[in-house]
Amino acid sequence: MAQLKVTQLKSGIGGKQNQRETLRTLGLKRIGDTVVKEDRPEIRGMVNTVRHLVSVEEVK
Protein backbone atom coordinates (compact mmCIF):
# COMPACT_ATOMS: atom_id res chain seq x y z
CA MET A 1 0.00 0.00 0.00
CA ALA A 2 1.22 3.50 -0.79
CA GLN A 3 2.30 5.88 1.91
CA LEU A 4 2.23 9.65 2.24
CA LYS A 5 5.17 11.72 3.46
CA VAL A 6 3.73 14.81 5.14
CA THR A 7 6.03 17.73 6.02
CA GLN A 8 4.95 20.80 7.98
CA LEU A 9 5.97 23.99 6.16
CA LYS A 10 4.10 26.68 8.08
CA SER A 11 3.09 27.26 11.68
CA GLY A 12 -0.36 26.49 13.02
CA ILE A 13 -0.22 29.53 15.30
CA GLY A 14 -3.06 31.89 14.47
CA GLY A 15 -4.97 29.16 12.67
CA LYS A 16 -8.27 27.64 13.65
CA GLN A 17 -8.41 25.27 16.60
CA ASN A 18 -9.33 22.27 14.43
CA GLN A 19 -6.33 22.91 12.16
CA ARG A 20 -3.94 23.01 15.12
CA GLU A 21 -5.46 19.80 16.47
CA THR A 22 -5.19 18.15 13.06
CA LEU A 23 -1.47 18.97 12.86
CA ARG A 24 -0.99 17.44 16.29
CA THR A 25 -3.03 14.35 15.35
CA LEU A 26 -0.85 13.85 12.29
CA GLY A 27 2.18 13.94 14.60
CA LEU A 28 3.53 17.31 13.43
CA LYS A 29 4.82 19.55 16.21
CA ARG A 30 7.04 22.12 14.52
CA ILE A 31 8.04 23.48 11.13
CA GLY A 32 10.21 20.97 9.31
CA ASP A 33 8.75 17.90 11.02
CA THR A 34 8.05 14.99 8.68
CA VAL A 35 5.87 11.94 9.20
CA VAL A 36 5.05 8.98 6.97
CA LYS A 37 1.44 7.78 7.11
CA GLU A 38 -0.54 5.10 5.29
CA ASP A 39 -2.52 6.46 2.35
CA ARG A 40 -6.04 6.10 3.75
CA PRO A 41 -9.15 8.27 3.34
CA GLU A 42 -8.91 9.44 6.99
CA ILE A 43 -5.34 10.66 6.51
CA ARG A 44 -6.22 12.30 3.17
CA GLY A 45 -9.03 14.19 4.93
CA MET A 46 -6.70 15.42 7.67
CA VAL A 47 -4.12 16.52 5.09
CA ASN A 48 -6.85 18.32 3.15
CA THR A 49 -7.79 20.25 6.30
CA VAL A 50 -4.25 21.63 6.69
CA ARG A 51 -3.19 21.60 3.02
CA HIS A 52 -1.99 25.22 3.23
CA LEU A 53 0.41 24.32 6.09
CA VAL A 54 1.96 21.10 4.79
CA SER A 55 3.48 19.50 1.71
CA VAL A 56 2.62 15.93 0.71
CA GLU A 57 4.58 13.39 -1.32
CA GLU A 58 3.69 9.81 -2.20
CA VAL A 59 6.21 7.19 -1.07
CA LYS A 60 6.20 3.62 -2.35
Buried (B, 14 or more C-beta within 10 A) or exposed (E): EEBBEBBBEBEBEEBEEEBBBBBEBBEBEEEEBEBEBEBEEEBEEBBEBBEEBBEBEEEE
